[in-house]
Amino acid sequence: MADFVHPSVSSRIIDNDVVFSTASGTPKLFAAYFSGKGVDRKTRRYSTPEEFIFFNGEPDMAKYGQQAYNVVNWLTNEGEVFGLRLTADNAT
């Protein structure tokens, strides 16, 4: 704000209103992951960690990376996952 030598009136309006919006329903995640078994290159919906492990096997971070662990954690916290099992082009 500028300071004036002559008399004047100035005002500053500070609006601290914040609008918070929350998601409703079950949070959903799309995840592409590698695993030891499962259907290749097809999207499948999972709603429980047990269902994911049944169809894809236990997550193995050393062999397949972290994404399968992320899916299991998401499902443990009552989310829903649309998962896509990836395979390498030269996989046998």
Secondary structure, DSSP 8 states (H G I E B T S, - for coil): ----SS------------------S--EEEEEE--SSS-TT-EEEE-SHHHHHHHH-S--HHHH-SHHHHHHHHHHTT-EEEEEE---TT--
